[in-house]
């Protein structure tokens, strides 16, 4: 079974600063995908960034980047130049290639302080 | 930009009643999913659907739940006899390949 662990229930960061959200996972699969989704107060799930396990290069999307450590089964999200609109719950998710089922972590509530 | 839509946005029902939650996936997507999120908890997988049949389902998805793609655009989740513990946010998602795009959710409250 796949499990995803987010060990930081809550975090805060000053506006314009950088913050890193941690995520670890457990799987016996060799090929899979990892995702970070953002859930603002509206509760819509919004894709932030995606990483293919077979790619060694860390994914980046503007101010968002990941540190993917496959051997350690770690997938952290770095948000640079934090903005007030980044305040949200962030979920790490794992997807195996067969079945496409997502396994979500418990989330990290991020607050950006002005 | 295409997006997944869900109706209704909110649904209040009495325990024991049947509810149908509706979703319109992104038009060229082939995989469809339902997830639920009980308030304050993580998002949980319910079921995935591909080629007009269930491809995978979780332990939560028991005989009270069913899914259907009644036409070329809609994807529905039916709960036959709702229980108090079915109160949650229900998300539909669709994907072409690996990235799943989520709808805005239906907030279901069972009284």
Interface residues (C-beta under 8 A of the other chain):
Chain A: X33 X35 X37 X42 X43 X44 X45 X46 X47 X50 X52 X91 X93 X95 X97 X99 X100 X101 X102 X103 X104 X105 X106 X107
Chain B: X31 X33 X35 X37 X41 X42 X43 X44 X45 X48 X50 X55 X56 X58 X89 X91 X93 X95 X98 X99 X100 X101 X102 X103 X104 X105 X107
